[in-house]
């Protein structure tokens, strides 16, 4: 056991003896044994105990841990937090609330001591229970691999990892070690309370599974170990795909190239979806199958609204060939779209109108010959519009959309549609619609720059006076 722990500390934990190491000590056999072993191996440890305020005897437990730390001759830090109230106030289970507050406390102590890591007493039995919990909740490889010997918990620290040197050690061996060394751990009665999910696994499900296979715990432990390696290999592939697909990241958002994302292998797409959600919601423990599939399906076949709720206050947004996953409260960056800042502007014919962001809208009168007419009729540039100028006076109106606007798009035989429906159909980004510059001749919408000219003033083979419109961004 000591050899296993020593190897875990050096190879997987990558710890040194010259820097402080904060050890979470609840008083139970796992954490007590871990602190004792670390001191025996000459690590510079700080024992940290959090009283959850859930049991009447918790003050006695704290006194016992303090006495144990004094006997070991190590620094000691403690705190008391009302976990029950925190859970109620935040809509969390008591188990989850205790976990959050415990890590928050441990990493605060680690920062105080400039420690190299936080160490916890999770053992092989805990690993089996964790894998089963994730399996029941429908986790992917990330959950089925269980806890890791060394892991960054971004929700609490991006500088210091949590290390778990006892993940290869079974609970029976830990109890035997305590007995051998004369260590008297605290017995937590709440470990028998089967209203807690983990306790039901420990006392009901696992014994039942052992009736099918007496070695089931070792089987599940080995499965988690094997899947950890598979996950690491897939992680490298997903990271490469991430660097290829991600266009932009910022506070509360990530943007993917839709084309690149959709063309990835199914398993890689799921990995990218999980990574995106985990990046934006590091506290989110369980990213279930449904959330991942919702993300992937949205990218492949987005809804007409181009927007969808995802999970944990995140949303998906489709803007052209860009897929955003973002917090609802995130302020997404402007994409450099043409926008009009005022309600209405006049555009002289000929003339030009400067718009925010360096955009320039111009109108010119063109005398058509046969070659230029054919070029105009075959126009393939959506940021260039051609209008029959016979019915156009000295100016056009440029404004943003208004309720009730309708449009007769070129190529629809004069059929009129709601402008709002047209903008959805051509997949104009939702955020761009309210300020998009629209060109009107009188009350008639004649050009939606970047998308389509109108049917009413389209040029014809007989058109003589033609107005050419163009919208372009001029670099400073």
Number of C-alpha atoms within 10 A of each C-alpha: 14 14 8 13 22 17 14 21 21 13 12 16 22 14 18 13 14 10 15 19 25 30 27 26 30 25 22 17 22 25 23 25 23 24 26 19 17 21 16 11 13 11 17 17 25 26 27 25 23 21 19 20 16 15 12 8 11 18 14 11 21 21 12 17 24 22 13 22 22 13 9 15 12 15 14 20 17 17 13 14 16 14 23 17 15 17 18 12 9 9 11 14 16 18 14 14 20 23 12 17 17 21 20 15 21 28 23 15 22 22 17 9 14 15 20 21 27 25 29 24 24 22 21 19 20 21 25 27 23 21 22 23 18 21 16 10 14 16 19 19 18 21 24 26 28 25 23 18 22 22 14 15 15 15 14 18 17 9 12 20 21 23 27 24 26 30 24 19 20 19 18 10 12 20 18 13 18 18 13 9 11 9 16 16 21 17 11 15 9 12 14 12 13 14 10 14 13 19 16 16 18 18 14 12 14 17 15 14 13 12 10 9 12 13 11 17 20 15 13 20 23 14 16 25 19 13 17 20 12 14 20 14 11 16 17 11 14 22 15 12 19 21 10 13 19 20 15 13 15 13 11 17 24 22 23 25 18 20 14 15 25 18 11 15 11 12 11 21 23 21 23 26 23 21 19 22 24 16 16 20 19 14 14 13 12 16 23 16 15 12 19 22 15 16 27 19 13 19 25 13 10 17 13 12 13 20 19 18 17 19 19 15 12 19 19 24 23 25 18 14 15 20 25 25 26 26 23 15 11 13 12 18 10 8 10 12 17 22 19 21 14 12 12 15 16 16 20 16 19 16 16 17 15 15 17 13 15 13 19 16 22 20 21 15 17 16 11 16 10 9 8 12 21 13 10 20 13 9 13 10 13 15 18 22 26 25 25 19 20 13 10 16 11 11 16 20 18 23 20 18 19 11 8 8 13 17 23 23 24 17 12 11 10 13 11 14 14 13 20 18 13 19 16 15 11 11 17 19 20 16 14 17 16 13 17 21 29 18 26 19 17 13 9 16 24 26 30 23 22 18 17 20 26 24 21 18 22 20 21 14 10 9 16 16 17 23 23 19 23 19 22 15 16 10 7 5
